[in-house]
Amino acid sequence: MTSSLEIRKILFLSTAHLDPDSGQQANPQWASMTSEYGFLVYVGTNWELREAPECVQRAAEVARRNGCEYICFDRDADIIDELETWEW
């Protein structure tokens, strides 16, 4: 019996790409695995993120375009020019 590894791509983005409300209170309807450093978002489809803030939806579009299934918003991750940033 051969087992195979399941490998998925994750886009790491700075929490600076989240507006202050989204960054300080990740909603369990669209975010998972939260910590004091950030949280994980399954990008799925627009339908699955319909409750997510616009900043998360825009980041999800970037992730999907780059073949990623998840975004890890982390306070130590990089900022990209393509997405708006906030200081909070």
PDB file of N, CA, C and O in Angstrom:
ATOM      1  N   MET A   1       0.844  -1.177   0.000  1.00  0.00           N
ATOM      2  CA  MET A   1       0.000   0.000   0.000  1.00  0.00           C
ATOM      3  C   MET A   1       0.891   1.242   0.000  1.00  0.00           C
ATOM      4  O   MET A   1       1.770   1.389   0.849  1.00  0.00           O
ATOM      5  N   THR A   2       0.658   2.107  -0.936  1.00  0.00           N
ATOM      6  CA  THR A   2       1.453   3.315  -1.062  1.00  0.00           C
ATOM      7  C   THR A   2       0.685   4.494  -0.484  1.00  0.00           C
ATOM      8  O   THR A   2      -0.472   4.730  -0.830  1.00  0.00           O
ATOM      9  N   SER A   3       1.338   5.222   0.391  1.00  0.00           N
ATOM     10  CA  SER A   3       0.703   6.432   0.917  1.00  0.00           C
ATOM     11  C   SER A   3       1.297   7.633   0.193  1.00  0.00           C
ATOM     12  O   SER A   3       2.464   7.626  -0.199  1.00  0.00           O
ATOM     13  N   SER A   4       0.492   8.642   0.025  1.00  0.00           N
ATOM     14  CA  SER A   4       0.978   9.845  -0.641  1.00  0.00           C
ATOM     15  C   SER A   4       0.855  11.025   0.304  1.00  0.00           C
ATOM     16  O   SER A   4       0.004  11.055   1.192  1.00  0.00           O
ATOM     17  N   LEU A   5       1.708  11.970   0.092  1.00  0.00           N
ATOM     18  CA  LEU A   5       1.691  13.171   0.910  1.00  0.00           C
ATOM     19  C   LEU A   5       0.696  14.169   0.335  1.00  0.00           C
ATOM     20  O   LEU A   5       0.622  14.353  -0.880  1.00  0.00           O
ATOM     21  N   GLU A   6      -0.053  14.800   1.193  1.00  0.00           N
ATOM     22  CA  GLU A   6      -0.959  15.857   0.766  1.00  0.00           C
ATOM     23  C   GLU A   6      -0.257  17.189   1.041  1.00  0.00           C
ATOM     24  O   GLU A   6       0.025  17.533   2.189  1.00  0.00           O
ATOM     25  N   ILE A   7       0.011  17.914  -0.016  1.00  0.00           N
ATOM     26  CA  ILE A   7       0.750  19.167   0.098  1.00  0.00           C
ATOM     27  C   ILE A   7      -0.117  20.300  -0.438  1.00  0.00           C
ATOM     28  O   ILE A   7      -0.711  20.185  -1.510  1.00  0.00           O
ATOM     29  N   ARG A   8      -0.182  21.390   0.313  1.00  0.00           N
ATOM     30  CA  ARG A   8      -0.984  22.552  -0.082  1.00  0.00           C
ATOM     31  C   ARG A   8      -0.120  23.804  -0.012  1.00  0.00           C
ATOM     32  O   ARG A   8       0.831  23.882   0.767  1.00  0.00           O
ATOM     33  N   LYS A   9      -0.476  24.796  -0.855  1.00  0.00           N
ATOM     34  CA  LYS A   9       0.267  26.052  -0.876  1.00  0.00           C
ATOM     35  C   LYS A   9      -0.415  27.080   0.024  1.00  0.00           C
ATOM     36  O   LYS A   9      -1.640  27.201   0.052  1.00  0.00           O
ATOM     37  N   ILE A  10       0.421  27.817   0.760  1.00  0.00           N
ATOM     38  CA  ILE A  10      -0.054  28.859   1.664  1.00  0.00           C
ATOM     39  C   ILE A  10       0.654  30.171   1.311  1.00  0.00           C
ATOM     40  O   ILE A  10       1.875  30.202   1.157  1.00  0.00           O
ATOM     41  N   LEU A  11      -0.111  31.236   1.185  1.00  0.00           N
ATOM     42  CA  LEU A  11       0.446  32.566   0.985  1.00  0.00           C
ATOM     43  C   LEU A  11       0.575  33.214   2.355  1.00  0.00           C
ATOM     44  O   LEU A  11      -0.407  33.318   3.091  1.00  0.00           O
ATOM     45  N   PHE A  12       1.767  33.645   2.694  1.00  0.00           N
ATOM     46  CA  PHE A  12       2.001  34.340   3.953  1.00  0.00           C
ATOM     47  C   PHE A  12       1.956  35.836   3.697  1.00  0.00           C
ATOM     48  O   PHE A  12       2.700  36.355   2.864  1.00  0.00           O
ATOM     49  N   LEU A  13       1.080  36.529   4.417  1.00  0.00           N
ATOM     50  CA  LEU A  13       0.926  37.976   4.278  1.00  0.00           C
ATOM     51  C   LEU A  13       0.963  38.634   5.650  1.00  0.00           C
ATOM     52  O   LEU A  13       0.559  38.043   6.651  1.00  0.00           O
ATOM     53  N   SER A  14       1.448  39.850   5.674  1.00  0.00           N
ATOM     54  CA  SER A  14       1.471  40.630   6.905  1.00  0.00           C
ATOM     55  C   SER A  14       0.055  40.957   7.364  1.00  0.00           C
ATOM     56  O   SER A  14      -0.843  41.173   6.550  1.00  0.00           O
ATOM     57  N   THR A  15      -0.129  40.991   8.672  1.00  0.00           N
ATOM     58  CA  THR A  15      -1.415  41.427   9.212  1.00  0.00           C
ATOM     59  C   THR A  15      -1.658  42.909   8.919  1.00  0.00           C
ATOM     60  O   THR A  15      -2.767  43.398   9.134  1.00  0.00           O
ATOM     61  N   ALA A  16      -0.664  43.618   8.443  1.00  0.00           N
ATOM     62  CA  ALA A  16      -0.836  45.020   8.029  1.00  0.00           C
ATOM     63  C   ALA A  16      -1.813  45.124   6.856  1.00  0.00           C
ATOM     64  O   ALA A  16      -2.354  46.200   6.600  1.00  0.00           O
ATOM     65  N   HIS A  17      -2.044  44.028   6.146  1.00  0.00           N
ATOM     66  CA  HIS A  17      -3.001  44.020   5.037  1.00  0.00           C
ATOM     67  C   HIS A  17      -4.446  43.886   5.518  1.00  0.00           C
ATOM     68  O   HIS A  17      -5.372  43.848   4.707  1.00  0.00           O
ATOM     69  N   LEU A  18      -4.635  43.817   6.816  1.00  0.00           N
ATOM     70  CA  LEU A  18      -5.977  43.721   7.393  1.00  0.00           C
ATOM     71  C   LEU A  18      -6.365  45.063   7.983  1.00  0.00           C
ATOM     72  O   LEU A  18      -5.558  45.712   8.648  1.00  0.00           O
ATOM     73  N   ASP A  19      -7.605  45.482   7.742  1.00  0.00           N
ATOM     74  CA  ASP A  19      -8.048  46.719   8.377  1.00  0.00           C
ATOM     75  C   ASP A  19      -8.088  46.488   9.887  1.00  0.00           C
ATOM     76  O   ASP A  19      -8.140  45.339  10.326  1.00  0.00           O
ATOM     77  N   PRO A  20      -8.065  47.545  10.687  1.00  0.00           N
ATOM     78  CA  PRO A  20      -7.966  47.379  12.145  1.00  0.00           C
ATOM     79  C   PRO A  20      -9.043  46.481  12.750  1.00  0.00           C
ATOM     80  O   PRO A  20      -8.749  45.708  13.662  1.00  0.00           O
ATOM     81  N   ASP A  21     -10.271  46.564  12.269  1.00  0.00           N
ATOM     82  CA  ASP A  21     -11.330  45.709  12.829  1.00  0.00           C
ATOM     83  C   ASP A  21     -11.079  44.240  12.528  1.00  0.00           C
ATOM     84  O   ASP A  21     -11.262  43.389  13.398  1.00  0.00           O
ATOM     85  N   SER A  22     -10.665  43.936  11.309  1.00  0.00           N
ATOM     86  CA  SER A  22     -10.427  42.544  10.907  1.00  0.00           C
ATOM     87  C   SER A  22      -9.202  41.965  11.583  1.00  0.00           C
ATOM     88  O   SER A  22      -9.192  40.795  11.964  1.00  0.00           O
ATOM     89  N   GLY A  23      -8.177  42.773  11.731  1.00  0.00           N
ATOM     90  CA  GLY A  23      -6.932  42.284  12.292  1.00  0.00           C
ATOM     91  C   GLY A  23      -6.989  41.999  13.770  1.00  0.00           C
ATOM     92  O   GLY A  23      -6.281  41.125  14.271  1.00  0.00           O
ATOM     93  N   GLN A  24      -7.835  42.738  14.473  1.00  0.00           N
ATOM     94  CA  GLN A  24      -7.884  42.574  15.916  1.00  0.00           C
ATOM     95  C   GLN A  24      -8.924  41.562  16.367  1.00  0.00           C
ATOM     96  O   GLN A  24      -8.866  41.068  17.493  1.00  0.00           O
ATOM     97  N   GLN A  25      -9.881  41.250  15.490  1.00  0.00           N
ATOM     98  CA  GLN A  25     -10.907  40.271  15.847  1.00  0.00           C
ATOM     99  C   GLN A  25     -11.222  39.392  14.651  1.00  0.00           C
ATOM    100  O   GLN A  25     -12.167  39.666  13.911  1.00  0.00           O
ATOM    101  N   ALA A  26     -10.452  38.351  14.457  1.00  0.00           N
ATOM    102  CA  ALA A  26     -10.702  37.408  13.369  1.00  0.00           C
ATOM    103  C   ALA A  26     -11.993  36.662  13.659  1.00  0.00           C
ATOM    104  O   ALA A  26     -12.177  36.124  14.751  1.00  0.00           O
ATOM    105  N   ASN A  27     -12.868  36.631  12.697  1.00  0.00           N
ATOM    106  CA  ASN A  27     -14.164  35.988  12.848  1.00  0.00           C
ATOM    107  C   ASN A  27     -14.044  34.503  12.505  1.00  0.00           C
ATOM    108  O   ASN A  27     -13.518  34.163  11.445  1.00  0.00           O
ATOM    109  N   PRO A  28     -14.518  33.617  13.373  1.00  0.00           N
ATOM    110  CA  PRO A  28     -14.417  32.179  13.088  1.00  0.00           C
ATOM    111  C   PRO A  28     -15.197  31.727  11.853  1.00  0.00           C
ATOM    112  O   PRO A  28     -15.002  30.608  11.380  1.00  0.00           O
ATOM    113  N   GLN A  29     -16.085  32.589  11.322  1.00  0.00           N
ATOM    114  CA  GLN A  29     -16.795  32.237  10.092  1.00  0.00           C
ATOM    115  C   GLN A  29     -15.858  32.216   8.894  1.00  0.00           C
ATOM    116  O   GLN A  29     -16.136  31.531   7.909  1.00  0.00           O
ATOM    117  N   TRP A  30     -14.751  32.955   8.960  1.00  0.00           N
ATOM    118  CA  TRP A  30     -13.831  32.985   7.823  1.00  0.00           C
ATOM    119  C   TRP A  30     -12.372  32.779   8.216  1.00  0.00           C
ATOM    120  O   TRP A  30     -11.521  32.641   7.337  1.00  0.00           O
ATOM    121  N   ALA A  31     -12.065  32.754   9.482  1.00  0.00           N
ATOM    122  CA  ALA A  31     -10.676  32.563   9.932  1.00  0.00           C
ATOM    123  C   ALA A  31     -10.586  31.360  10.853  1.00  0.00           C
ATOM    124  O   ALA A  31     -11.544  31.013  11.545  1.00  0.00           O
ATOM    125  N   SER A  32      -9.423  30.732  10.850  1.00  0.00           N
ATOM    126  CA  SER A  32      -9.218  29.596  11.749  1.00  0.00           C
ATOM    127  C   SER A  32      -7.803  29.642  12.296  1.00  0.00           C
ATOM    128  O   SER A  32      -6.965  30.422  11.844  1.00  0.00           O
ATOM    129  N   MET A  33      -7.561  28.803  13.260  1.00  0.00           N
ATOM    130  CA  MET A  33      -6.227  28.680  13.849  1.00  0.00           C
ATOM    131  C   MET A  33      -5.648  30.039  14.217  1.00  0.00           C
ATOM    132  O   MET A  33      -4.587  30.418  13.723  1.00  0.00           O
ATOM    133  N   THR A  34      -6.330  30.762  15.068  1.00  0.00           N
ATOM    134  CA  THR A  34      -5.877  32.090  15.473  1.00  0.00           C
ATOM    135  C   THR A  34      -4.846  31.995  16.593  1.00  0.00           C
ATOM    136  O   THR A  34      -4.846  31.057  17.391  1.00  0.00           O
ATOM    137  N   SER A  35      -3.983  32.980  16.625  1.00  0.00           N
ATOM    138  CA  SER A  35      -3.009  33.118  17.701  1.00  0.00           C
ATOM    139  C   SER A  35      -2.743  34.605  17.886  1.00  0.00           C
ATOM    140  O   SER A  35      -3.319  35.434  17.181  1.00  0.00           O
ATOM    141  N   GLU A  36      -1.884  34.942  18.821  1.00  0.00           N
ATOM    142  CA  GLU A  36      -1.552  36.353  19.025  1.00  0.00           C
ATOM    143  C   GLU A  36      -0.750  36.924  17.852  1.00  0.00           C
ATOM    144  O   GLU A  36      -0.609  38.142  17.737  1.00  0.00           O
ATOM    145  N   TYR A  37      -0.232  36.071  16.996  1.00  0.00           N
ATOM    146  CA  TYR A  37       0.597  36.509  15.871  1.00  0.00           C
ATOM    147  C   TYR A  37      -0.182  36.641  14.564  1.00  0.00           C
ATOM    148  O   TYR A  37       0.288  37.301  13.638  1.00  0.00           O
ATOM    149  N   GLY A  38      -1.356  36.029  14.471  1.00  0.00           N
ATOM    150  CA  GLY A  38      -2.123  36.072  13.242  1.00  0.00           C
ATOM    151  C   GLY A  38      -3.112  34.925  13.164  1.00  0.00           C
ATOM    152  O   GLY A  38      -3.511  34.360  14.182  1.00  0.00           O
ATOM    153  N   PHE A  39      -3.506  34.586  11.930  1.00  0.00           N
ATOM    154  CA  PHE A  39      -4.476  33.507  11.751  1.00  0.00           C
ATOM    155  C   PHE A  39      -4.442  32.986  10.324  1.00  0.00           C
ATOM    156  O   PHE A  39      -3.835  33.584   9.435  1.00  0.00           O
ATOM    157  N   LEU A  40      -5.107  31.863  10.132  1.00  0.00           N
ATOM    158  CA  LEU A  40      -5.142  31.166   8.848  1.00  0.00           C
ATOM    159  C   LEU A  40      -6.524  31.329   8.227  1.00  0.00           C
ATOM    160  O   LEU A  40      -7.537  31.266   8.923  1.00  0.00           O
ATOM    161  N   VAL A  41      -6.559  31.542   6.902  1.00  0.00           N
ATOM    162  CA  VAL A  41      -7.812  31.675   6.175  1.00  0.00           C
ATOM    163  C   VAL A  41      -7.795  30.716   4.987  1.00  0.00           C
ATOM    164  O   VAL A  41      -6.856  30.721   4.191  1.00  0.00           O
ATOM    165  N   TYR A  42      -8.831  29.899   4.871  1.00  0.00           N
ATOM    166  CA  TYR A  42      -9.006  29.055   3.686  1.00  0.00           C
ATOM    167  C   TYR A  42      -9.638  29.926   2.622  1.00  0.00           C
ATOM    168  O   TYR A  42     -10.717  30.476   2.843  1.00  0.00           O
ATOM    169  N   VAL A  43      -8.991  30.068   1.463  1.00  0.00           N
ATOM    170  CA  VAL A  43      -9.494  31.009   0.459  1.00  0.00           C
ATOM    171  C   VAL A  43     -10.658  30.450  -0.333  1.00  0.00           C
ATOM    172  O   VAL A  43     -11.488  31.227  -0.804  1.00  0.00           O
ATOM    173  N   GLY A  44     -10.758  29.146  -0.504  1.00  0.00           N
ATOM    174  CA  GLY A  44     -11.912  28.525  -1.141  1.00  0.00           C
ATOM    175  C   GLY A  44     -12.474  29.325  -2.298  1.00  0.00           C
ATOM    176  O   GLY A  44     -11.786  29.589  -3.284  1.00  0.00           O
ATOM    177  N   THR A  45     -13.737  29.708  -2.165  1.00  0.00           N
ATOM    178  CA  THR A  45     -14.411  30.483  -3.204  1.00  0.00           C
ATOM    179  C   THR A  45     -14.922  31.789  -2.603  1.00  0.00           C
ATOM    180  O   THR A  45     -14.916  31.977  -1.387  1.00  0.00           O
ATOM    181  N   ASN A  46     -15.361  32.677  -3.478  1.00  0.00           N
ATOM    182  CA  ASN A  46     -15.949  33.925  -2.992  1.00  0.00           C
ATOM    183  C   ASN A  46     -17.150  33.642  -2.094  1.00  0.00           C
ATOM    184  O   ASN A  46     -17.385  34.364  -1.125  1.00  0.00           O
ATOM    185  N   TRP A  47     -17.907  32.598  -2.410  1.00  0.00           N
ATOM    186  CA  TRP A  47     -19.073  32.251  -1.614  1.00  0.00           C
ATOM    187  C   TRP A  47     -18.669  31.910  -0.184  1.00  0.00           C
ATOM    188  O   TRP A  47     -19.326  32.326   0.770  1.00  0.00           O
ATOM    189  N   GLU A  48     -17.588  31.154  -0.040  1.00  0.00           N
ATOM    190  CA  GLU A  48     -17.147  30.756   1.299  1.00  0.00           C
ATOM    191  C   GLU A  48     -16.636  31.942   2.111  1.00  0.00           C
ATOM    192  O   GLU A  48     -16.652  31.908   3.341  1.00  0.00           O
ATOM    193  N   LEU A  49     -16.189  32.978   1.432  1.00  0.00           N
ATOM    194  CA  LEU A  49     -15.671  34.164   2.122  1.00  0.00           C
ATOM    195  C   LEU A  49     -16.657  35.332   2.081  1.00  0.00           C
ATOM    196  O   LEU A  49     -16.266  36.480   2.293  1.00  0.00           O
ATOM    197  N   ARG A  50     -17.918  35.048   1.812  1.00  0.00           N
ATOM    198  CA  ARG A  50     -18.898  36.129   1.657  1.00  0.00           C
ATOM    199  C   ARG A  50     -19.044  36.963   2.931  1.00  0.00           C
ATOM    200  O   ARG A  50     -19.418  38.133   2.852  1.00  0.00           O
ATOM    201  N   GLU A  51     -18.759  36.393   4.096  1.00  0.00           N
ATOM    202  CA  GLU A  51     -18.851  37.119   5.364  1.00  0.00           C
ATOM    203  C   GLU A  51     -17.548  37.811   5.732  1.00  0.00           C
ATOM    204  O   GLU A  51     -17.503  38.588   6.686  1.00  0.00           O
ATOM    205  N   ALA A  52     -16.496  37.535   4.986  1.00  0.00           N
ATOM    206  CA  ALA A  52     -15.179  38.111   5.297  1.00  0.00           C
ATOM    207  C   ALA A  52     -15.117  39.571   4.871  1.00  0.00           C
ATOM    208  O   ALA A  52     -15.793  39.972   3.924  1.00  0.00           O
ATOM    209  N   PRO A  53     -14.312  40.361   5.562  1.00  0.00           N
ATOM    210  CA  PRO A  53     -14.140  41.764   5.172  1.00  0.00           C
ATOM    211  C   PRO A  53     -13.513  41.880   3.778  1.00  0.00           C
ATOM    212  O   PRO A  53     -12.877  40.949   3.283  1.00  0.00           O
ATOM    213  N   GLU A  54     -13.708  43.028   3.173  1.00  0.00           N
ATOM    214  CA  GLU A  54     -13.200  43.259   1.820  1.00  0.00           C
ATOM    215  C   GLU A  54     -11.680  43.067   1.735  1.00  0.00           C
ATOM    216  O   GLU A  54     -11.184  42.562   0.728  1.00  0.00           O
ATOM    217  N   CYS A  55     -10.942  43.459   2.764  1.00  0.00           N
ATOM    218  CA  CYS A  55      -9.486  43.312   2.723  1.00  0.00           C
ATOM    219  C   CYS A  55      -9.087  41.839   2.646  1.00  0.00           C
ATOM    220  O   CYS A  55      -8.102  41.503   1.989  1.00  0.00           O
ATOM    221  N   VAL A  56      -9.835  40.962   3.305  1.00  0.00           N
ATOM    222  CA  VAL A  56      -9.561  39.521   3.260  1.00  0.00           C
ATOM    223  C   VAL A  56      -9.939  38.970   1.889  1.00  0.00           C
ATOM    224  O   VAL A  56      -9.224  38.133   1.338  1.00  0.00           O
ATOM    225  N   GLN A  57     -11.046  39.428   1.343  1.00  0.00           N
ATOM    226  CA  GLN A  57     -11.469  38.974   0.023  1.00  0.00           C
ATOM    227  C   GLN A  57     -10.451  39.363  -1.051  1.00  0.00           C
ATOM    228  O   GLN A  57     -10.171  38.572  -1.951  1.00  0.00           O
ATOM    229  N   ARG A  58      -9.900  40.570  -0.964  1.00  0.00           N
ATOM    230  CA  ARG A  58      -8.876  40.981  -1.939  1.00  0.00           C
ATOM    231  C   ARG A  58      -7.612  40.135  -1.793  1.00  0.00           C
ATOM    232  O   ARG A  58      -7.000  39.753  -2.791  1.00  0.00           O
ATOM    233  N   ALA A  59      -7.224  39.844  -0.560  1.00  0.00           N
ATOM    234  CA  ALA A  59      -6.053  38.994  -0.332  1.00  0.00           C
ATOM    235  C   ALA A  59      -6.308  37.585  -0.865  1.00  0.00           C
ATOM    236  O   ALA A  59      -5.399  36.951  -1.401  1.00  0.00           O
ATOM    237  N   ALA A  60      -7.541  37.093  -0.721  1.00  0.00           N
ATOM    238  CA  ALA A  60      -7.893  35.763  -1.225  1.00  0.00           C
ATOM    239  C   ALA A  60      -7.759  35.705  -2.742  1.00  0.00           C
ATOM    240  O   ALA A  60      -7.330  34.687  -3.286  1.00  0.00           O
ATOM    241  N   GLU A  61      -8.119  36.778  -3.425  1.00  0.00           N
ATOM    242  CA  GLU A  61      -7.956  36.824  -4.880  1.00  0.00           C
ATOM    243  C   GLU A  61      -6.489  36.681  -5.267  1.00  0.00           C
ATOM    244  O   GLU A  61      -6.161  35.969  -6.216  1.00  0.00           O
ATOM    245  N   VAL A  62      -5.608  37.356  -4.536  1.00  0.00           N
ATOM    246  CA  VAL A  62      -4.166  37.245  -4.795  1.00  0.00           C
ATOM    247  C   VAL A  62      -3.705  35.813  -4.556  1.00  0.00           C
ATOM    248  O   VAL A  62      -2.940  35.261  -5.347  1.00  0.00           O
ATOM    249  N   ALA A  63      -4.172  35.215  -3.465  1.00  0.00           N
ATOM    250  CA  ALA A  63      -3.786  33.838  -3.141  1.00  0.00           C
ATOM    251  C   ALA A  63      -4.241  32.872  -4.236  1.00  0.00           C
ATOM    252  O   ALA A  63      -3.458  32.041  -4.697  1.00  0.00           O
ATOM    253  N   ARG A  64      -5.491  32.980  -4.646  1.00  0.00           N
ATOM    254  CA  ARG A  64      -6.012  32.084  -5.693  1.00  0.00           C
ATOM    255  C   ARG A  64      -5.227  32.238  -6.997  1.00  0.00           C
ATOM    256  O   ARG A  64      -4.893  31.250  -7.651  1.00  0.00           O
ATOM    257  N   ARG A  65      -4.938  33.484  -7.366  1.00  0.00           N
ATOM    258  CA  ARG A  65      -4.176  33.733  -8.608  1.00  0.00           C
ATOM    259  C   ARG A  65      -2.804  33.075  -8.574  1.00  0.00           C
ATOM    260  O   ARG A  65      -2.230  32.755  -9.615  1.00  0.00           O
ATOM    261  N   ASN A  66      -2.289  32.879  -7.373  1.00  0.00           N
ATOM    262  CA  ASN A  66      -0.963  32.284  -7.209  1.00  0.00           C
ATOM    263  C   ASN A  66      -1.021  30.818  -6.801  1.00  0.00           C
ATOM    264  O   ASN A  66      -0.030  30.255  -6.335  1.00  0.00           O
ATOM    265  N   GLY A  67      -2.192  30.200  -6.978  1.00  0.00           N
ATOM    266  CA  GLY A  67      -2.335  28.768  -6.732  1.00  0.00           C
ATOM    267  C   GLY A  67      -2.328  28.367  -5.272  1.00  0.00           C
ATOM    268  O   GLY A  67      -2.033  27.216  -4.950  1.00  0.00           O
ATOM    269  N   CYS A  68      -2.647  29.298  -4.377  1.00  0.00           N
ATOM    270  CA  CYS A  68      -2.657  28.995  -2.943  1.00  0.00           C
ATOM    271  C   CYS A  68      -4.074  28.697  -2.466  1.00  0.00           C
ATOM    272  O   CYS A  68      -5.044  29.275  -2.956  1.00  0.00           O
ATOM    273  N   GLU A  69      -4.176  27.792  -1.509  1.00  0.00           N
ATOM    274  CA  GLU A  69      -5.462  27.448  -0.925  1.00  0.00           C
ATOM    275  C   GLU A  69      -5.699  28.150   0.403  1.00  0.00           C
ATOM    276  O   GLU A  69      -6.834  28.232   0.871  1.00  0.00           O
ATOM    277  N   TYR A  70      -4.646  28.649   1.001  1.00  0.00           N
ATOM    278  CA  TYR A  70      -4.736  29.289   2.308  1.00  0.00           C
ATOM    279  C   TYR A  70      -3.923  30.572   2.327  1.00  0.00           C
ATOM    280  O   TYR A  70      -2.995  30.761   1.541  1.00  0.00           O
ATOM    281  N   ILE A  71      -4.305  31.454   3.256  1.00  0.00           N
ATOM    282  CA  ILE A  71      -3.495  32.629   3.587  1.00  0.00           C
ATOM    283  C   ILE A  71      -3.187  32.531   5.068  1.00  0.00           C
ATOM    284  O   ILE A  71      -4.072  32.278   5.886  1.00  0.00           O
ATOM    285  N   CYS A  72      -1.942  32.733   5.398  1.00  0.00           N
ATOM    286  CA  CYS A  72      -1.547  32.870   6.792  1.00  0.00           C
ATOM    287  C   CYS A  72      -1.232  34.351   7.000  1.00  0.00           C
ATOM    288  O   CYS A  72      -0.199  34.845   6.549  1.00  0.00           O
ATOM    289  N   PHE A  73      -2.136  35.050   7.690  1.00  0.00           N
ATOM    290  CA  PHE A  73      -1.868  36.434   8.052  1.00  0.00           C
ATOM    291  C   PHE A  73      -1.021  36.394   9.314  1.00  0.00           C
ATOM    292  O   PHE A  73      -1.462  35.902  10.353  1.00  0.00           O
ATOM    293  N   ASP A  74       0.189  36.909   9.219  1.00  0.00           N
ATOM    294  CA  ASP A  74       1.148  36.842  10.319  1.00  0.00           C
ATOM    295  C   ASP A  74       1.772  38.221  10.502  1.00  0.00           C
ATOM    296  O   ASP A  74       2.117  38.886   9.525  1.00  0.00           O
ATOM    297  N   ARG A  75       1.915  38.641  11.729  1.00  0.00           N
ATOM    298  CA  ARG A  75       2.461  39.981  11.974  1.00  0.00           C
ATOM    299  C   ARG A  75       3.895  40.127  11.480  1.00  0.00           C
ATOM    300  O   ARG A  75       4.350  41.249  11.253  1.00  0.00           O
ATOM    301  N   ASP A  76       4.617  39.025  11.307  1.00  0.00           N
ATOM    302  CA  ASP A  76       6.006  39.086  10.854  1.00  0.00           C
ATOM    303  C   ASP A  76       6.181  38.786   9.369  1.00  0.00           C
ATOM    304  O   ASP A  76       7.306  38.793   8.870  1.00  0.00           O
ATOM    305  N   ALA A  77       5.091  38.525   8.660  1.00  0.00           N
ATOM    306  CA  ALA A  77       5.181  38.213   7.222  1.00  0.00           C
ATOM    307  C   ALA A  77       5.363  39.504   6.422  1.00  0.00           C
ATOM    308  O   ALA A  77       5.226  40.609   6.948  1.00  0.00           O
ATOM    309  N   ASP A  78       5.674  39.333   5.146  1.00  0.00           N
ATOM    310  CA  ASP A  78       5.953  40.473   4.271  1.00  0.00           C
ATOM    311  C   ASP A  78       4.693  41.227   3.869  1.00  0.00           C
ATOM    312  O   ASP A  78       3.591  40.679   3.839  1.00  0.00           O
ATOM    313  N   ILE A  79       4.896  42.498   3.561  1.00  0.00           N
ATOM    314  CA  ILE A  79       3.876  43.360   2.971  1.00  0.00           C
ATOM    315  C   ILE A  79       4.103  43.334   1.465  1.00  0.00           C
ATOM    316  O   ILE A  79       5.243  43.387   1.003  1.00  0.00           O
ATOM    317  N   ILE A  80       3.011  43.251   0.695  1.00  0.00           N
ATOM    318  CA  ILE A  80       3.139  43.284  -0.758  1.00  0.00           C
ATOM    319  C   ILE A  80       2.489  44.561  -1.285  1.00  0.00           C
ATOM    320  O   ILE A  80       1.535  45.073  -0.699  1.00  0.00           O
ATOM    321  N   ASP A  81       3.015  45.068  -2.394  1.00  0.00           N
ATOM    322  CA  ASP A  81       2.529  46.323  -2.963  1.00  0.00           C
ATOM    323  C   ASP A  81       1.111  46.225  -3.492  1.00  0.00           C
ATOM    324  O   ASP A  81       0.406  47.232  -3.556  1.00  0.00           O
ATOM    325  N   GLU A  82       0.690  45.057  -3.862  1.00  0.00           N
ATOM    326  CA  GLU A  82      -0.606  44.853  -4.520  1.00  0.00           C
ATOM    327  C   GLU A  82      -1.806  45.087  -3.597  1.00  0.00           C
ATOM    328  O   GLU A  82      -2.911  45.354  -4.068  1.00  0.00           O
ATOM    329  N   LEU A  83      -1.587  44.988  -2.287  1.00  0.00           N
ATOM    330  CA  LEU A  83      -2.687  45.104  -1.337  1.00  0.00           C
ATOM    331  C   LEU A  83      -2.505  46.337  -0.435  1.00  0.00           C
ATOM    332  O   LEU A  83      -1.386  46.727  -0.102  1.00  0.00           O
ATOM    333  N   GLU A  84      -3.626  46.925  -0.059  1.00  0.00           N
ATOM    334  CA  GLU A  84      -3.629  48.073   0.838  1.00  0.00           C
ATOM    335  C   GLU A  84      -3.113  47.651   2.215  1.00  0.00           C
ATOM    336  O   GLU A  84      -3.224  46.489   2.606  1.00  0.00           O
ATOM    337  N   THR A  85      -2.553  48.607   2.932  1.00  0.00           N
ATOM    338  CA  THR A  85      -2.074  48.335   4.296  1.00  0.00           C
ATOM    339  C   THR A  85      -2.670  49.350   5.267  1.00  0.00           C
ATOM    340  O   THR A  85      -3.073  50.451   4.891  1.00  0.00           O
ATOM    341  N   TRP A  86      -2.707  48.934   6.528  1.00  0.00           N
ATOM    342  CA  TRP A  86      -3.173  49.796   7.614  1.00  0.00           C
ATOM    343  C   TRP A  86      -2.176  49.703   8.749  1.00  0.00           C
ATOM    344  O   TRP A  86      -1.503  48.688   8.923  1.00  0.00           O
ATOM    345  N   GLU A  87      -2.090  50.784   9.524  1.00  0.00           N
ATOM    346  CA  GLU A  87      -1.294  50.766  10.769  1.00  0.00           C
ATOM    347  C   GLU A  87      -2.278  50.716  11.920  1.00  0.00           C
ATOM    348  O   GLU A  87      -3.162  51.566  12.029  1.00  0.00           O
ATOM    349  N   TRP A  88      -2.127  49.729  12.770  1.00  0.00           N
ATOM    350  CA  TRP A  88      -3.006  49.603  13.931  1.00  0.00           C
ATOM    351  C   TRP A  88      -2.295  49.001  15.107  1.00  0.00           C
ATOM    352  O   TRP A  88      -2.895  48.825  16.167  1.00  0.00           O
TER     353      TRP A  88
END
